[in-house]
């Protein structure tokens, strides 16, 4: 689930990061929704109309076809009944030998009946003993004994049906046979001829009319329009095919619904849809009057919709081309609209880096052009203010540094003069007083030369002078060592940087220790850019609370912190921290580490 969410969120985040991509996605979504809505509506509506028209056309075709076939069947029924009531045929059926002229007359009459109905293939009149007496059509031209025998057998079957109906005609399924004795399905009308003038109206013969299988096949095939639908003449009692578009399907069930007569009763409409071979198929049907037959039209829906599918494919292709063209136009339009915004974004990116001396081109006179113009005015004003603030800060820093230096000088002078005062009453200390005065004079000359910076070598030399004065004061209780990397002696640093740190080590570390202590000063390189100076003493150290207060004071320094912090720690160390922060930046300055009872180490980080 997490992988899926990540897979989805990645492209979403990609789009969210660009207004251009969001605009393109919006155009794409609107176009897709519009095209899909129109396309789907067109396809659904057109498909429904085509289905409706197809159903209507097939219903009309099936109705007309059934009516056409029923008209041929009705014509056959009517002519058969005319023969049934003909008194001459009645007398002929009773005695064939006495009426040769009537035999010829009725033979020609049957031939005329067959020629007037193109569907009639054969007409046979048999006597009560089953002997064929009159014939017309193909029944007169059998060329093989097997064909004749099969036909006679079929006529016997039809005679039994006629006898069972007792003079009532019936349309039944029948067979005709070719010269090779191959059976072909057809339909036939059979009716028993009765003596209508007798008291008991006995059966005196049988009339059978068979339709042509070839003509019926032509009729079935003629119903198929544009190679879309197949039509079948089926027996609705068992659903088997009587006649179909090909003879291989005859005798097989058309659908799974076996009883079409019951199936027809459950359907209010003369059509329905079924799923066949994983596709929908339309079935349209119409029953014949006075028979068990039904004409069924069958067509796959995808065949009906082939044309609309073709149109849909063309529509999709045109839609894709239009979508591609529209996206190109949308991309061009978006670029025209968003180019000023991109320029504005680049300008803002430069402002983030601290470059305020920028301006973006004003390409339009609309709202975006107004934004660009306002941005240029804003950057110009900000740049002016930044320069003004920078110059003000420089003046402020210079004033603060000079104020710090002025605080250092009186502090040291006070301590040195106190030492000289303590030595004056002692006899024999004149030379030592002289040394201290010369050292003090050297320090004063170094401090009042007007320069704010000196080299590390000069600062160390000045520190040695300072320590020599303090050595006279503390005698054996103070020892010191100085280790400086020779490569750093030319490094420029602020004047009087180390003296307050060393002074703190003496006053707060060495002086408070009964046995005194040692101060070590070490200057080494960290890398090509920075150097560190460590001032370490083995004095009394600092208790944790004072150390924490001092570290807090150093970390939260401000322009006024060094004057307010004198209550807690040496003013000199905060002064040094303030000077370094003001000159070099926040990454430089003073760090203090101390262990109570063991000593203190002050680390100063400087820029080379």
C-alpha positions in Angstrom: 0.0 0.0 0.0 2.8 2.4 0.9 4.5 1.6 -2.4 1.3 2.4 -4.3 0.9 5.7 -2.4 4.5 6.6 -3.2 4.0 5.6 -6.8 1.0 7.9 -7.0 2.4 10.8 -5.0 5.6 11.1 -7.0 4.0 12.3 -10.3 1.6 14.4 -8.2 4.5 16.2 -6.4 6.2 16.6 -9.8 3.2 18.4 -11.2 2.7 20.5 -8.0 6.2 22.0 -8.2 5.4 23.7 -11.5 2.6 26.1 -12.4 3.4 25.4 -16.1 2.8 21.7 -15.6 -0.3 22.3 -13.6 -1.7 24.5 -16.4 -0.9 21.9 -19.0 -2.5 19.2 -16.9 -5.6 21.4 -16.5 -5.8 22.0 -20.2 -5.3 18.3 -20.9 -8.0 17.3 -18.3 -10.5 19.7 -19.7 -9.9 18.6 -23.3 -9.9 14.9 -22.4 -13.2 15.3 -20.5 -14.8 17.2 -23.3 -13.6 14.8 -26.0 -14.6 11.7 -24.0 -18.0 13.2 -23.1 -18.8 14.0 -26.7 -17.4 10.7 -28.0 -19.1 8.6 -25.4 -22.4 10.4 -25.9 -22.1 10.1 -29.7 -21.2 6.4 -29.4 -24.0 5.5 -26.9 -26.6 7.5 -28.8 -25.6 6.3 -32.2 -25.4 2.7 -31.0 -28.8 2.9 -29.4 -30.3 4.4 -32.7 -28.6 1.8 -34.8 -29.9 -1.0 -32.6 -33.4 0.5 -32.6 -33.3 0.9 -36.4 -31.8 -2.6 -36.9 -34.6 -4.1 -34.7 -37.2 -2.1 -36.6 -35.8 -3.1 -40.0 -35.4 -6.7 -39.1 -39.0 -6.9 -37.7 -40.3 -5.3 -40.8 -38.3 -7.7 -43.0 -39.3 -10.7 -41.0 -43.0 -9.7 -41.1 -42.9 -9.0 -44.9 -41.0 -12.3 -45.5 -43.5 -14.3 -43.5 -46.4 -12.6 -45.2 -44.8 -13.3 -48.6 -44.3 -17.0 -47.8 -47.8 -17.2 -46.3 -49.3 -15.7 -49.4 -47.7 -18.6 -51.5 -48.9 -21.1 -48.9 -52.4 -19.5 -48.9 -52.5 -19.7 -52.7 -51.5 -23.3 -52.5 -54.2 -23.9 -49.9 -56.9 -22.2 -52.0 -56.0 -24.1 -55.2 -55.9 -27.4 -53.3 -59.4 -26.8 -51.9 -60.6 -25.9 -55.4 -59.4 -29.2 -56.5 -60.9 -30.9 -53.4 -64.4 -29.6 -54.3 -64.1 -30.3 -58.1 -66.7 -32.9 -59.0 -64.7 -34.0 -62.1 -61.7 -34.8 -59.9 -64.1 -36.6 -57.5 -65.3 -38.8 -60.3 -61.8 -39.3 -61.6 -60.5 -40.4 -58.3 -63.1 -43.1 -58.2 -62.3 -44.6 -61.6 -59.1 -43.6 -63.5 -59.6 -46.0 -66.4 -62.8 -44.5 -67.6 -61.7 -40.9 -67.8 -58.5 -40.5 -69.9 -59.5 -37.0 -71.0 -60.0 -35.9 -67.4 -56.5 -37.4 -66.6 -55.0 -35.1 -69.2 -57.0 -32.1 -68.1 -56.1 -32.4 -64.5 -52.4 -33.2 -65.3 -52.2 -29.9 -67.2 -54.1 -28.1 -64.5 -51.5 -29.3 -61.9 -48.7 -28.3 -64.3 -50.3 -24.8 -64.5 -50.6 -24.6 -60.7 -46.9 -25.5 -60.4 -45.8 -22.9 -63.0 -47.9 -20.1 -61.3 -46.1 -20.7 -58.0 -42.3 -20.6 -58.3 -41.9 -22.3 -54.9 -43.8 -25.5 -55.9 -41.4 -28.2 -56.9 -43.7 -31.2 -57.2 -47.4 -32.0 -57.1 -48.7 -35.6 -56.7 -52.2 -37.0 -56.6 -52.5 -40.6 -55.3 -55.5 -42.9 -55.0 -56.7 -44.6 -51.9 -54.3 -47.4 -52.5 -51.3 -45.1 -52.5 -50.8 -45.4 -56.3 -49.7 -42.1 -58.0 -52.2 -41.1 -60.6 -51.5 -37.5 -61.4 -48.1 -35.6 -61.1 -46.5 -32.3 -62.0 -43.1 -30.7 -61.5 -40.0 -32.6 -60.7 -41.8 -35.7 -59.6 -42.4 -36.6 -63.2 -38.6 -36.8 -64.0 -37.0 -39.3 -61.6 -34.0 -40.8 -63.3 -32.9 -43.4 -60.7 -34.9 -46.2 -59.0 -33.4 -45.2 -55.6 -34.6 -41.7 -56.0 -38.1 -42.9 -56.9 -38.1 -45.4 -54.0 -37.1 -42.7 -51.4 -39.7 -40.3 -52.8 -42.4 -42.9 -52.7 -41.5 -43.7 -49.1 -41.8 -40.0 -48.2 -45.2 -39.8 -50.0 -46.3 -42.7 -47.9 -45.4 -40.8 -44.7 -47.2 -37.8 -45.9 -50.3 -39.9 -46.8 -50.4 -41.1 -43.2 -50.4 -37.5 -42.0 -53.2 -36.6 -44.4 -55.3 -39.6 -43.4 -54.9 -38.6 -39.7 -56.1 -35.1 -40.5 -59.2 -36.6 -42.2 -59.5 -34.2 -45.0 -57.9 -31.2 -43.4 -54.8 -29.9 -45.1 -51.5 -29.6 -43.2 -48.1 -28.0 -43.8 -45.4 -30.3 -42.7 -41.7 -30.8 -42.9 -40.7 -33.0 -45.8 -37.8 -34.1 -48.0 -37.0 -34.1 -51.6 -34.2 -36.2 -53.2 -31.7 -35.5 -55.9 -30.7 -38.1 -58.6 -28.0 -39.3 -56.2 -30.7 -40.0 -53.6 -29.4 -37.2 -51.3 -32.2 -35.7 -49.2 -33.0 -32.0 -49.0 -35.3 -30.5 -46.5 -38.4 -28.7 -47.7 -42.0 -28.0 -46.6 -45.0 -29.8 -48.1 -48.7 -29.4 -48.1 -50.7 -32.7 -47.8 -54.4 -33.2 -47.8 -56.7 -36.2 -48.0 -59.3 -36.1 -50.8 -62.7 -37.3 -49.6 -65.9 -38.3 -51.5 -67.9 -35.2 -50.6 -71.0 -36.7 -52.3 -71.0 -39.9 -50.3 -72.8 -40.5 -47.1 -69.7 -41.4 -45.1 -67.3 -39.2 -47.1 -64.7 -41.9 -47.4 -61.1 -40.9 -48.4 -60.6 -41.5 -52.1 -57.1 -40.1 -52.5 -54.4 -37.8 -51.4 -52.9 -34.5 -52.8 -49.3 -33.6 -51.9 -47.5 -30.4 -52.9 -43.8 -30.0 -52.1 -42.0 -26.7 -52.2 -38.6 -26.5 -53.9 -35.6 -26.7 -51.5 -33.6 -24.6 -54.0 -36.3 -21.8 -54.1 -36.6 -21.9 -50.3 -32.8 -21.6 -50.0 -32.9 -18.6 -52.3 -35.7 -17.1 -50.3 -33.8 -17.5 -47.0 -30.5 -16.1 -48.5 -32.4 -13.2 -50.1 -33.3 -12.0 -46.6 -29.7 -11.4 -45.7 -29.0 -7.8 -46.3 -25.4 -6.4 -46.5 -24.1 -9.7 -45.2 -25.3 -8.8 -41.7 -28.1 -11.1 -40.5 -28.7 -14.8 -41.0 -32.3 -16.1 -41.3 -33.6 -19.5 -40.4 -36.9 -21.3 -40.7 -37.3 -23.3 -37.5 -39.6 -25.6 -35.8 -40.7 -23.6 -32.8 -41.7 -26.7 -30.9 -38.2 -28.1 -30.6 -36.1 -25.1 -31.9 -34.5 -27.1 -34.7 -33.6 -25.5 -38.0 -35.8 -26.5 -40.9 -34.1 -24.3 -43.4 -31.0 -22.2 -43.0 -28.4 -20.2 -45.0 -26.4 -23.4 -45.3 -27.6 -27.0 -45.4 -25.1 -28.1 -42.7 -27.1 -26.3 -40.1 -30.4 -28.0 -40.9 -31.8 -30.2 -38.2 -29.7 -28.6 -35.5 -31.0 -26.5 -32.6 -30.7 -22.8 -33.3 -30.5 -21.7 -29.6 -30.5 -23.3 -26.2 -34.2 -22.4 -25.8 -35.7 -25.6 -27.2 -39.4 -24.8 -27.0 -39.9 -21.6 -29.1 -43.6 -21.8 -28.7 -43.4 -21.3 -25.0 -40.5 -19.0 -25.3 -42.5 -16.8 -27.6 -45.3 -16.5 -25.0 -42.9 -15.1 -22.4 -41.6 -12.3 -24.6 -43.8 -9.2 -25.1 -41.6 -8.0 -28.0 -40.7 -10.1 -31.1 -37.0 -9.7 -30.4 -34.4 -10.3 -27.7 -30.7 -10.3 -27.1 -28.5 -13.3 -26.1 -24.8 -13.8 -25.3 -23.2 -16.0 -27.8 -19.5 -16.6 -28.2 -18.8 -13.8 -25.7 -20.7 -11.3 -27.7 -24.2 -10.0 -27.8 -26.6 -11.2 -30.6 -29.9 -9.8 -31.7 -32.7 -12.3 -32.3 -35.9 -11.3 -34.2 -38.7 -13.8 -34.9 -42.1 -14.1 -36.4 -44.4 -17.2 -36.3 -46.3 -18.5 -39.3 -50.1 -18.7 -39.1 -51.6 -22.2 -38.9 -48.2 -24.0 -38.6 -45.4 -24.8 -36.2 -42.8 -22.8 -38.1 -41.1 -19.6 -37.2 -38.9 -17.3 -39.2 -35.9 -16.2 -37.1 -33.3 -13.5 -37.9 -30.0 -13.6 -36.1 -27.3 -10.9 -36.2 -24.3 -10.2 -33.8 -24.6 -6.7 -32.3 -20.9 -6.0 -33.2 -21.8 -6.5 -36.8 -24.6 -4.0 -36.5 -22.3 -1.6 -34.8 -19.4 -2.2 -37.2 -20.2 1.0 -39.0 -20.5 3.1 -35.9 -17.4 1.4 -34.5 -15.6 2.4 -37.6 -16.9 6.0 -37.2 -15.9 5.8 -33.5 -12.4 4.8 -34.4 -12.1 7.7 -36.9 -13.6 10.0 -34.2 -11.0 8.7 -31.7 -8.2 9.2 -34.2 -9.4 12.7 -35.0 -9.9 13.4 -31.3 -6.3 12.3 -30.6 -5.0 14.5 -33.4 -7.1 17.4 -32.2 -5.9 16.7 -28.6 -2.2 16.7 -29.8 -2.7 19.9 -31.7 -4.7 21.5 -28.9 -2.0 20.5 -26.4 0.7 22.1 -28.7 -1.4 25.2 -28.8 -2.0 25.1 -25.1 1.7 24.6 -24.5 2.5 27.6 -26.7 -0.2 29.7 -25.0 1.0 28.6 -21.6 4.6 29.5 -22.5 3.5 33.0 -23.6 1.5 33.5 -20.4 4.1 31.9 -18.1 7.3 33.2 -19.5 7.0 36.5 -17.5 6.1 34.4 -14.4 9.3 32.3 -15.0 11.4 35.4 -15.3 9.7 36.7 -12.1 10.5 33.3 -10.4 14.2 33.5 -11.5 14.4 37.0 -10.1 13.0 35.8 -6.7 15.5 32.9 -6.7 18.3 35.5 -7.1 16.8 37.5 -4.3 16.9 34.4 -2.1 20.7 34.3 -2.7 21.0 37.9 -1.5 21.3 39.6 -5.0 18.9 42.5 -4.8 20.4 44.4 -7.8 18.2 42.7 -10.4 15.3 43.5 -12.7 13.0 41.3 -14.8 11.8 42.2 -18.3 8.3 43.7 -18.5 6.9 42.0 -21.7 3.1 42.6 -21.3 0.8 45.3 -20.1 -1.6 43.0 -18.3 -1.7 41.9 -14.6 1.5 39.8 -15.0 3.3 42.8 -16.5 2.1 44.9 -13.6 3.5 42.3 -11.2 6.9 42.4 -13.0 7.0 46.2 -12.9 6.1 46.2 -9.2 8.8 43.5 -8.6 11.4 45.7 -10.2 10.4 48.7 -8.1 10.5 46.5 -5.0 14.0 45.1 -5.7 15.3 48.6 -6.5 14.0 49.9 -3.2 15.2 46.8 -1.3 18.7 47.1 -2.8 18.8 50.8 -1.9 17.8 50.0 1.7 20.3 47.1 1.9 23.1 49.3 0.8 22.0 51.9 3.3 21.7 49.4 6.1 25.1 47.9 5.2 26.8 51.2 5.3 25.1 52.0 8.6 26.2 48.6 10.1 29.8 49.2 9.0 29.8 52.6 10.8 28.1 50.9 13.8 30.7 48.1 13.9 33.6 50.5 13.7 32.2 52.5 16.5 31.6 49.4 18.6 35.1 48.1 18.0 36.6 51.4 19.0 34.4 51.3 22.1 35.7 47.9 23.0 39.3 48.9 22.6 38.7 51.9 24.7 37.4 49.6 27.5 40.5 47.4 27.4 43.1 50.1 27.8 42.0 51.5 31.2 41.5 48.1 32.6 45.1 47.0 31.9 46.6 50.3 32.9 44.8 50.1 36.3 46.3 46.7 37.0 49.8 47.7 35.9 49.9 50.9 37.8 48.8 49.0 40.9 51.8 46.7 40.5 54.2 49.6 40.2 52.7 51.2 43.2 53.3 48.1 45.2 57.0 47.9 44.2 57.9 51.6 44.8 58.4 51.4 48.6 60.7 48.4 48.3 64.4 49.3 48.2 66.4 47.7 45.4 63.5 47.3 43.0 64.3 50.3 40.9 65.5 48.2 37.9 62.4 46.1 38.0 60.2 49.3 38.0 62.2 50.5 35.1 61.6 47.3 33.2 57.9 47.5 33.9 57.8 51.1 32.7 59.5 50.3 29.5 57.2 47.4 28.9 54.2 49.5 29.6 55.4 52.2 27.3 55.9 49.7 24.5 52.4 48.4 25.0 51.0 51.9 25.0 52.8 52.8 21.8 51.4 49.5 20.2 47.9 50.4 21.3 47.8 54.0 20.2 49.3 53.7 16.8 45.8 54.0 15.3 45.7 50.7 13.4 42.8 48.3 14.2 44.6 45.2 12.9 48.1 43.7 13.3 49.8 40.4 12.6 49.7 37.3 14.8 53.4 37.7 15.3 53.1 41.3 16.5 50.2 40.3 18.8 52.2 37.4 20.3 55.2 39.8 20.9 52.8 42.2 22.6 51.5 39.3 24.7 55.0 38.4 25.8 55.5 42.0 26.9 52.2 41.8 28.9 53.2 38.4 30.4 56.6 39.8 31.4 54.9 42.5 33.4 52.6 39.9 35.0 55.5 37.7 35.8 57.1 40.5 37.8 53.9 40.8 39.7 53.2 37.1 40.4 56.9 35.9 40.5 57.2 32.1 40.7 53.4 31.6 40.9 53.1 32.3 37.2 54.8 30.3 34.4 53.9 30.5 30.7 54.8 28.9 27.3 54.0 30.2 23.8 53.9 27.8 20.8 53.1 29.4 17.4 53.1 27.9 14.0 55.6 30.0 12.0 53.3 30.0 9.0 50.8 31.9 11.0 52.9 34.8 12.1 51.9 37.0 9.1 48.2 36.3 9.6 46.2 39.6 10.2 44.1 39.7 13.3 42.4 42.4 15.4 44.7 44.2 17.9 44.7 43.3 21.6 42.7 40.0 20.9 44.5 37.7 23.3 45.3 40.0 26.2 41.8 39.8 27.8 41.8 36.0 27.5 45.2 35.6 29.1 44.2 38.2 31.8 41.2 36.1 32.7 43.4 33.0 33.0 45.7 34.8 35.4 43.0 36.5 37.5 40.4 33.7 37.7 42.7 30.7 37.4 46.3 31.2 38.5 45.7 33.9 41.1 43.1 31.9 43.0 45.4 28.9 43.2 47.8 28.7 46.2 50.6 27.1 44.2 50.0 29.3 41.1 50.1 27.7 37.7 51.1 27.6 34.1 49.6 29.2 31.0 50.1 27.7 27.6 49.4 29.7 24.4 49.3 27.6 21.2 48.4 28.8 17.6 47.8 26.2 14.9 46.1 25.9 11.5 42.8 24.1 11.1 42.6 24.2 7.3 43.4 26.6 4.5 40.8 29.1 5.7 40.8 29.0 9.5 43.2 28.9 12.4 42.7 28.4 16.2 44.5 29.8 19.2 44.2 27.9 22.5 44.9 29.5 25.9 45.1 26.8 28.5 45.8 27.1 32.3 46.0 24.6 35.1 44.4 26.9 37.7 41.4 26.4 39.8 39.0 26.1 36.9 35.3 27.1 36.9 32.4 25.5 38.8 29.6 24.2 36.4 27.1 27.0 37.2 29.6 29.8 36.4 30.8 27.9 33.3 27.2 27.5 32.1 26.5 31.2 32.7 29.6 32.2 30.8 28.9 29.9 27.8 25.3 31.3 27.7 26.7 34.8 27.7 29.1 34.0 24.9 26.4 32.3 22.8 23.7 35.0 23.3 26.0 38.0 22.8 24.6 41.2 21.4 25.7 44.8 21.0 24.9 45.4 24.7 25.6 41.9 26.1 29.3 42.6 27.0 28.3 45.6 29.2 25.5 43.7 31.0 27.5 40.5 31.6 30.1 41.9 33.9 28.1 40.7 36.8 28.9 37.1 36.0 32.2 36.9 34.1 35.1 38.9 32.8 34.2 41.7 30.6 37.3 41.0 28.5 36.1 37.6 27.2 32.7 38.9 26.1 34.5 41.9 24.4 36.6 39.5 22.4 33.6 37.5 21.4 31.7 40.6 20.3 34.7 41.8 18.2 35.1 38.5 16.4 31.4 38.1 15.7 31.2 41.6 14.4 34.3 41.3 12.2 34.1 37.7 10.9 30.6 36.3 11.4 28.7 33.8 13.6 30.9 30.8 12.8 33.9 32.5 14.4 34.5 33.4 18.0 35.4 32.1 21.5 34.6 28.7 23.1 35.3 27.9 26.7 35.8 24.5 28.4 36.7 24.1 32.1 36.9 21.4 34.8 36.6 22.6 38.3 39.8 22.1 40.2 41.8 21.2 37.1 41.9 24.2 34.8 40.3 26.0 31.9 40.9 26.1 28.1 39.7 28.9 25.8 39.7 28.3 22.1 39.6 31.2 19.6 38.6 30.5 16.0 39.9 33.0 13.4 39.8 33.5 9.7 43.3 33.5 8.1 
